[in-house]
Amino acid sequence: MTRSMPAGPGAPGHAVVVGGGLAGVTAALQLAEAGMRVTLLEGRPRLGGLAFSFRRGDLTVDNGQHVYLRCCTAYRWFLERVGGAALAPLQSRLDVPVLDVGRAAGPRLGRLRRTALPVPLHLAASLATYPHLSLAERASVGRAALALKKLDPADPALDGVDFATWLGRHGQSRRTIEALWDLVGVATLNATAPNASLGLAAMVFKTGLLSEPGAADIGWAHVPLGDLHDTLARKALDSAGVRTELRTRVASISRSAEGGWEVETAGERIAADTVVLAVPQRETHALLPEGVIDAPDRLLDIGTAPILNLHVVYDRKVLRRPFFAALGSPVQWVFDRTESSGLKGGGQYLAVSQSAAQDEIDAPVAELRERYLPELERLLPAARGAGVRDFFVTRERTATFAPTPGVGRLRPGARTHAPGLYLAGAWTATGWPATMEGAVRSGITAAGAALRELGRVHKHPLQEAV
């Protein structure tokens, strides 16, 4: 049965947020805290978007390994806002073990870690002793970092240049790119240097490594992601008075006769003063009314990039660190998820996170098992005699937008030409790559734009009231 929900005379304005990922949840919380009535519509049976958990037997499994950095101030605010900050702690200081198994002389462990010295000296000692680069390569990294620090990531000219070309112009060898720049860049951008916009790469490295000493300290959830992005987020929404409807897909968004908006689902037609579209770019394109943004088909030109995660349950402990990165192997990053998954009866559960996985995203499980179990044995000697209780794969074919050169001119801002209609999502013009940080920032921006248009005071969570 279709029914209308008009705001009514004197009632607080009504906002509808379409999409229950981090962007949508953030926008809904911000709008509700400003006194609006808010309805959040999500097509899935859960909140959290592409950062979620599911059950597999007795395990609670994250669809993929997600991390954040100390410089991710918006996502850190989100964790605080939903009461989950203590469940996803940060390292006290950046410390990344990097294991190279491609050396003829045998495996070698190096570390990327910082000191408390000011930028750029905070990484100087680590770089000076980083065993995976020659002395000349380490020196070249320092020179490139100083050049990178001078770039303005917001400069439109940088968007059209690929990161690999810039690195080549600044003396970075293939080995340097593999052992340092791509080690970080693939994990944060979901692209190798030739396929990454210099603007986005500069933003990542300047903010994470060259802004303040602790900016790149790594944090990750010590509980299932669903506990944070679904359970705690839903409690926060409920406390804020947001009406949340799951398993509810939006069929259309249109102007009402009164000049507001009507959001139609299979079960009702909802009247709203404000609508925030916080869904992926293709879904946004399908729902956008005609004429509300310039060249709407450009949204379809924003490509996507996949992430593949391999999950291995061993019958014994094979890794003594919480995580490590690998060189000389197809394996990229390995995380211990034993405790967060609830694994019982001993053993260890490892998650292997493979970004920019275009070549393997559709590979059969048997093929991936045959390739990666021996690689884990190369990396982890203790795995060579261990039994494998389970091996399974999660695939996110459209995990992120592709950060290719030129993508910046395709990303729309939060405002549209139509009053009361706003866009949110990590793929919008946040200045960040497709991260949890970018998603939260987009939700804050969309809500702020809506509230300013309505003449309401908006207390920006990362700034003073505006």
BELGIBEL-V750074 format. One record per residue. N is the residue number from 1. RES is the residue in three letters. PHI is phi in degrees with one decimal (none if undefined). D_LAST is the distance of its C-alpha to the last C-alpha in Angstrom with 2 decimals. Layout:
# BELGIBEL-V750074
N|RES|PHI|D_LAST + N|RES|PHI|D_LAST
This chain:
# BELGIBEL-V750074
1|MET|none|41.14 + 2|THR|-92.3|38.31 + 3|ARG|-140.0|36.10 + 4|SER|-101.2|33.07 + 5|MET|-126.5|30.02 + 6|PRO|-69.0|28.51 + 7|ALA|-70.0|25.48 + 8|GLY|87.1|27.54 + 9|PRO|-60.8|26.86 + 10|GLY|76.9|24.18 + 11|ALA|-77.1|23.35 + 12|PRO|-62.6|19.85 + 13|GLY|-56.8|19.04 + 14|HIS|-109.7|20.88 + 15|ALA|-115.9|19.73 + 16|VAL|-113.4|22.38 + 17|VAL|-107.9|21.82 + 18|VAL|-102.1|24.92 + 19|GLY|117.1|25.72 + 20|GLY|-110.9|25.68 + 21|GLY|-77.6|25.32 + 22|LEU|-62.0|22.59 + 23|ALA|-65.1|20.27 + 24|GLY|-67.3|21.03 + 25|VAL|-61.8|20.92 + 26|THR|-60.8|17.49 + 27|ALA|-60.1|16.14 + 28|ALA|-62.4|18.09 + 29|LEU|-63.4|16.83 + 30|GLN|-66.1|13.12 + 31|LEU|-66.8|14.03 + 32|ALA|-65.9|16.38 + 33|GLU|-67.5|14.16 + 34|ALA|-89.0|11.96 + 35|GLY|98.0|15.36 + 36|MET|-86.8|16.86 + 37|ARG|-80.0|20.47 + 38|VAL|-129.8|20.84 + 39|THR|-118.2|24.06 + 40|LEU|-108.7|24.48 + 41|LEU|-114.2|27.62 + 42|GLU|-133.0|29.38 + 43|GLY|-73.6|32.80 + 44|ARG|-81.1|33.96 + 45|PRO|-82.5|35.24 + 46|ARG|-154.1|32.53 + 47|LEU|-94.3|28.94 + 48|GLY|113.7|28.11 + 49|GLY|60.6|28.98 + 50|LEU|-94.2|31.14 + 51|ALA|-122.3|30.64 + 52|PHE|-140.7|32.91 + 53|SER|-126.6|36.14 + 54|PHE|-149.5|39.43 + 55|ARG|-96.1|42.73 + 56|ARG|-134.9|45.90 + 57|GLY|62.2|48.70 + 58|ASP|-90.3|47.74 + 59|LEU|-93.7|44.97 + 60|THR|-105.9|41.25 + 61|VAL|-113.9|40.38 + 62|ASP|-80.0|37.15 + 63|ASN|-63.4|37.41 + 64|GLY|-164.4|36.53 + 65|GLN|-80.2|35.59 + 66|HIS|-117.0|31.86 + 67|VAL|-128.2|30.52 + 68|TYR|-140.3|27.25 + 69|LEU|-117.8|26.62 + 70|ARG|-59.6|24.88 + 71|CYS|-73.3|22.56 + 72|CYS|-81.8|21.37 + 73|THR|-68.3|18.32 + 74|ALA|-71.0|16.84 + 75|TYR|-67.4|20.28 + 76|ARG|-63.3|20.73 + 77|TRP|-60.4|17.60 + 78|PHE|-58.8|19.22 + 79|LEU|-59.3|22.47 + 80|GLU|-62.6|21.08 + 81|ARG|-64.1|19.33 + 82|VAL|-93.7|22.70 + 83|GLY|79.5|24.75 + 84|GLY|-118.6|26.52 + 85|ALA|-59.8|25.70 + 86|ALA|-69.0|29.13 + 87|LEU|-90.2|30.84 + 88|ALA|-137.5|29.69 + 89|PRO|-73.3|30.10 + 90|LEU|-94.9|29.85 + 91|GLN|-59.7|32.82 + 92|SER|-68.6|33.02 + 93|ARG|-150.7|33.77 + 94|LEU|-50.8|34.17 + 95|ASP|-154.9|37.75 + 96|VAL|-118.7|39.02 + 97|PRO|-70.0|42.78 + 98|VAL|-126.6|44.13 + 99|LEU|-105.1|47.67 + 100|ASP|-101.7|49.75 + 101|VAL|-108.8|52.80 + 102|GLY|-93.9|53.74 + 103|ARG|-78.5|55.67 + 104|ALA|-64.0|59.46 + 105|ALA|-79.6|59.76 + 106|GLY|111.2|57.98 + 107|PRO|-59.2|54.50 + 108|ARG|-143.7|52.33 + 109|LEU|-101.6|49.17 + 110|GLY|-124.3|46.49 + 111|ARG|-140.4|43.05 + 112|LEU|-108.3|39.71 + 113|ARG|-147.3|38.08 + 114|ARG|-114.6|36.09 + 115|THR|-112.6|36.61 + 116|ALA|-89.8|34.28 + 117|LEU|-67.6|34.91 + 118|PRO|-67.9|32.17 + 119|VAL|-64.8|31.51 + 120|PRO|-94.4|33.82 + 121|LEU|-67.5|36.49 + 122|HIS|-63.3|35.12 + 123|LEU|-109.0|36.94 + 124|ALA|-61.9|39.85 + 125|ALA|-64.5|42.31 + 126|SER|-64.3|41.70 + 127|LEU|-65.7|42.11 + 128|ALA|-64.6|45.19 + 129|THR|-112.4|46.92 + 130|TYR|-66.4|45.67 + 131|PRO|-77.1|49.08 + 132|HIS|-89.3|48.25 + 133|LEU|-129.3|48.04 + 134|SER|-74.1|50.62 + 135|LEU|-59.3|50.15 + 136|ALA|-66.1|49.68 + 137|GLU|-66.5|47.12 + 138|ARG|-63.3|45.10 + 139|ALA|-64.0|45.15 + 140|SER|-65.7|44.05 + 141|VAL|-62.4|41.01 + 142|GLY|-59.7|39.89 + 143|ARG|-66.1|40.26 + 144|ALA|-65.6|38.36 + 145|ALA|-63.2|35.49 + 146|LEU|-65.3|35.22 + 147|ALA|-68.3|35.24 + 148|LEU|-64.6|32.61 + 149|LYS|-62.6|30.32 + 150|LYS|-83.7|30.44 + 151|LEU|-76.6|29.28 + 152|ASP|-105.2|25.88 + 153|PRO|-57.7|25.29 + 154|ALA|-81.1|23.13 + 155|ASP|-65.7|26.20 + 156|PRO|-57.6|27.54 + 157|ALA|-63.4|31.06 + 158|LEU|-70.3|30.83 + 159|ASP|-64.2|30.21 + 160|GLY|-88.5|33.73 + 161|VAL|-107.2|35.54 + 162|ASP|-86.1|36.71 + 163|PHE|-63.5|36.24 + 164|ALA|-63.6|40.00 + 165|THR|-60.8|40.86 + 166|TRP|-63.6|38.53 + 167|LEU|-61.7|39.93 + 168|GLY|-62.2|43.44 + 169|ARG|-66.5|42.80 + 170|HIS|-109.9|41.75 + 171|GLY|74.5|44.90 + 172|GLN|-90.3|43.89 + 173|SER|-75.2|46.95 + 174|ARG|-58.1|47.16 + 175|ARG|-64.5|47.60 + 176|THR|-63.4|44.54 + 177|ILE|-63.5|42.41 + 178|GLU|-65.9|43.95 + 179|ALA|-86.3|43.85 + 180|LEU|-138.8|40.40 + 181|TRP|-64.5|38.11 + 182|ASP|-76.0|38.91 + 183|LEU|-55.1|39.17 + 184|VAL|-85.7|35.42 + 185|GLY|-65.5|34.50 + 186|VAL|-63.2|36.34 + 187|ALA|-70.7|34.67 + 188|THR|-96.6|31.09 + 189|LEU|-100.3|31.49 + 190|ASN|60.6|34.29 + 191|ALA|-163.4|36.32 + 192|THR|-78.0|38.87 + 193|ALA|-55.1|38.30 + 194|PRO|-65.2|40.17 + 195|ASN|-107.5|37.97 + 196|ALA|-116.5|34.57 + 197|SER|-63.6|32.32 + 198|LEU|-60.9|32.17 + 199|GLY|-60.0|28.45 + 200|LEU|-70.1|27.77 + 201|ALA|-63.3|30.42 + 202|ALA|-62.2|29.01 + 203|MET|-62.3|25.57 + 204|VAL|-62.7|27.34 + 205|PHE|-75.0|29.63 + 206|LYS|-66.2|27.34 + 207|THR|-71.5|24.61 + 208|GLY|-78.8|27.16 + 209|LEU|-114.5|29.97 + 210|LEU|-125.4|28.98 + 211|SER|-101.0|25.56 + 212|GLU|-151.0|26.42 + 213|PRO|-54.9|29.57 + 214|GLY|-92.4|28.42 + 215|ALA|-60.0|26.24 + 216|ALA|-96.5|29.07 + 217|ASP|-56.8|30.18 + 218|ILE|-97.4|30.90 + 219|GLY|-124.8|29.94 + 220|TRP|-155.8|31.44 + 221|ALA|-71.7|31.96 + 222|HIS|-96.0|34.96 + 223|VAL|-130.3|35.07 + 224|PRO|-58.7|35.26 + 225|LEU|-57.6|32.09 + 226|GLY|-60.7|32.53 + 227|ASP|-63.5|32.04 + 228|LEU|-86.3|28.48 + 229|HIS|-86.0|27.35 + 230|ASP|-116.2|29.37 + 231|THR|-61.1|30.52 + 232|LEU|-69.8|27.59 + 233|ALA|-63.2|25.04 + 234|ARG|-65.4|26.94 + 235|LYS|-62.1|26.94 + 236|ALA|-65.4|23.17 + 237|LEU|-64.2|22.87 + 238|ASP|-60.3|25.55 + 239|SER|-65.0|23.93 + 240|ALA|-82.8|20.69 + 241|GLY|85.8|22.95 + 242|VAL|-77.9|22.87 + 243|ARG|-83.6|26.17 + 244|THR|-110.0|27.37 + 245|GLU|-119.2|30.36 + 246|LEU|-90.9|32.22 + 247|ARG|52.2|35.10 + 248|THR|-128.7|33.47 + 249|ARG|-94.9|33.43 + 250|VAL|-88.0|31.79 + 251|ALA|-91.2|34.37 + 252|SER|-161.1|32.38 + 253|ILE|-130.3|29.19 + 254|SER|-147.2|29.82 + 255|ARG|-71.8|28.69 + 256|SER|-89.6|29.87 + 257|ALA|-62.1|31.89 + 258|GLU|-85.1|29.16 + 259|GLY|95.9|26.66 + 260|GLY|-90.3|24.80 + 261|TRP|-129.4|25.78 + 262|GLU|-124.5|28.70 + 263|VAL|-111.1|28.91 + 264|GLU|-106.5|32.54 + 265|THR|-117.0|34.05 + 266|ALA|-67.5|37.71 + 267|GLY|-111.1|37.43 + 268|GLU|-160.6|34.97 + 269|ARG|-116.5|32.91 + 270|ILE|-106.4|29.38 + 271|ALA|-84.7|27.47 + 272|ALA|-145.7|23.71 + 273|ASP|-84.1|20.89 + 274|THR|-134.5|19.06 + 275|VAL|-129.4|20.83 + 276|VAL|-113.4|19.74 + 277|LEU|-90.0|22.76 + 278|ALA|-123.5|22.76 + 279|VAL|-127.3|26.41 + 280|PRO|-59.2|28.42 + 281|GLN|-61.3|28.81 + 282|ARG|-70.5|32.21 + 283|GLU|-67.8|31.28 + 284|THR|-61.3|28.21 + 285|HIS|-56.7|30.61 + 286|ALA|-68.8|32.95 + 287|LEU|-96.2|30.42 + 288|LEU|-65.0|28.54 + 289|PRO|-64.0|29.64 + 290|GLU|-64.3|31.32 + 291|GLY|84.9|29.42 + 292|VAL|-84.8|25.85 + 293|ILE|-137.0|25.70 + 294|ASP|-73.6|27.94 + 295|ALA|45.1|30.97 + 296|PRO|-60.6|30.26 + 297|ASP|-67.2|33.37 + 298|ARG|-64.8|31.71 + 299|LEU|-61.5|30.19 + 300|LEU|-73.6|33.81 + 301|ASP|-86.3|34.32 + 302|ILE|-77.7|31.87 + 303|GLY|-72.8|34.53 + 304|THR|-124.2|34.57 + 305|ALA|-132.8|36.01 + 306|PRO|-91.3|37.85 + 307|ILE|-132.0|37.96 + 308|LEU|-112.1|41.14 + 309|ASN|-124.4|41.53 + 310|LEU|-107.5|44.98 + 311|HIS|-117.9|45.56 + 312|VAL|-127.6|48.65 + 313|VAL|-110.0|49.99 + 314|TYR|-95.2|52.74 + 315|ASP|-87.5|55.28 + 316|ARG|-155.8|54.57 + 317|LYS|-76.1|52.01 + 318|VAL|-122.5|51.98 + 319|LEU|-132.8|48.74 + 320|ARG|-102.2|47.91 + 321|ARG|-106.7|44.49 + 322|PRO|-69.5|41.26 + 323|PHE|-167.6|41.00 + 324|PHE|-159.2|42.31 + 325|ALA|-109.8|42.22 + 326|ALA|-122.6|45.44 + 327|LEU|-124.5|47.10 + 328|GLY|71.3|50.40 + 329|SER|-150.6|49.86 + 330|PRO|-66.1|48.19 + 331|VAL|-65.3|46.30 + 332|GLN|-101.3|42.77 + 333|TRP|-131.6|41.09 + 334|VAL|-126.7|42.64 + 335|PHE|-124.4|40.94 + 336|ASP|-86.0|42.61 + 337|ARG|-113.9|41.33 + 338|THR|-58.5|44.17 + 339|GLU|-66.7|42.37 + 340|SER|-66.9|39.35 + 341|SER|-80.6|41.71 + 342|GLY|79.9|43.86 + 343|LEU|-60.5|47.01 + 344|LYS|-112.3|49.99 + 345|GLY|76.2|53.48 + 346|GLY|78.9|52.88 + 347|GLY|86.3|52.22 + 348|GLN|-149.4|49.05 + 349|TYR|-113.7|46.55 + 350|LEU|-111.3|45.16 + 351|ALA|-112.8|42.58 + 352|VAL|-103.9|43.08 + 353|SER|-99.7|40.00 + 354|GLN|-120.9|40.92 + 355|SER|-86.2|38.21 + 356|ALA|47.6|39.02 + 357|ALA|-95.4|41.91 + 358|GLN|-56.0|42.96 + 359|ASP|-77.0|46.62 + 360|GLU|-124.8|46.86 + 361|ILE|-61.8|44.43 + 362|ASP|-107.0|47.31 + 363|ALA|-67.6|50.04 + 364|PRO|-61.2|52.11 + 365|VAL|-57.8|51.57 + 366|ALA|-60.9|55.15 + 367|GLU|-66.7|54.62 + 368|LEU|-65.9|51.47 + 369|ARG|-62.5|53.28 + 370|GLU|-65.0|56.22 + 371|ARG|-83.1|54.08 + 372|TYR|-90.8|51.57 + 373|LEU|-62.4|53.66 + 374|PRO|-62.8|55.96 + 375|GLU|-66.1|52.98 + 376|LEU|-65.0|51.62 + 377|GLU|-68.5|55.12 + 378|ARG|-63.7|55.08 + 379|LEU|-79.2|51.82 + 380|LEU|-125.4|52.67 + 381|PRO|-53.4|56.34 + 382|ALA|-66.0|56.05 + 383|ALA|-78.9|55.33 + 384|ARG|-67.3|58.74 + 385|GLY|-107.6|60.61 + 386|ALA|-87.7|57.96 + 387|GLY|-86.3|58.21 + 388|VAL|-101.2|55.47 + 389|ARG|-75.0|54.75 + 390|ASP|-156.8|52.26 + 391|PHE|-143.5|50.78 + 392|PHE|-146.1|48.29 + 393|VAL|-130.9|45.70 + 394|THR|-118.9|42.23 + 395|ARG|-128.5|41.12 + 396|GLU|-116.6|37.76 + 397|ARG|-69.2|38.85 + 398|THR|-121.9|35.39 + 399|ALA|-60.5|33.55 + 400|THR|-141.0|31.11 + 401|PHE|-74.9|30.61 + 402|ALA|-79.4|33.01 + 403|PRO|-84.9|31.36 + 404|THR|-68.9|34.05 + 405|PRO|-55.6|33.93 + 406|GLY|95.2|32.31 + 407|VAL|-68.0|30.13 + 408|GLY|-59.4|26.93 + 409|ARG|-73.7|27.72 + 410|LEU|-92.2|28.25 + 411|ARG|-80.7|24.96 + 412|PRO|-81.5|22.67 + 413|GLY|-79.6|18.91 + 414|ALA|-73.0|16.92 + 415|ARG|-80.9|17.12 + 416|THR|-114.8|20.56 + 417|HIS|-74.4|22.21 + 418|ALA|-97.7|22.29 + 419|PRO|-56.5|19.47 + 420|GLY|92.0|18.63 + 421|LEU|-119.9|20.14 + 422|TYR|-134.4|18.42 + 423|LEU|-115.4|20.03 + 424|ALA|-143.8|19.60 + 425|GLY|141.4|22.11 + 426|ALA|-60.8|23.03 + 427|TRP|-81.4|24.92 + 428|THR|-77.4|21.97 + 429|ALA|-79.0|20.55 + 430|THR|-91.6|18.83 + 431|GLY|86.3|20.80 + 432|TRP|-104.3|22.49 + 433|PRO|-71.0|25.90 + 434|ALA|-78.2|26.58 + 435|THR|-127.1|25.62 + 436|MET|-60.7|24.10 + 437|GLU|-60.5|21.22 + 438|GLY|-61.9|20.76 + 439|ALA|-62.4|21.00 + 440|VAL|-63.9|18.29 + 441|ARG|-58.9|15.91 + 442|SER|-64.7|16.80 + 443|GLY|-65.4|16.08 + 444|ILE|-62.9|12.55 + 445|THR|-64.3|12.07 + 446|ALA|-64.0|13.98 + 447|ALA|-64.0|12.28 + 448|GLY|-62.2|8.77 + 449|ALA|-63.0|10.70 + 450|ALA|-64.0|12.53 + 451|LEU|-69.6|9.95 + 452|ARG|-64.3|8.40 + 453|GLU|-64.5|12.12 + 454|LEU|-84.3|12.88 + 455|GLY|76.9|10.56 + 456|ARG|-97.8|9.19 + 457|VAL|-68.6|6.22 + 458|HIS|-119.8|5.39 + 459|LYS|-89.3|5.90 + 460|HIS|-65.6|6.79 + 461|PRO|-65.7|10.32 + 462|LEU|-107.1|11.00 + 463|GLN|-140.2|8.21 + 464|GLU|-79.9|6.29 + 465|ALA|-59.3|3.81 + 466|VAL|-127.1|0.00
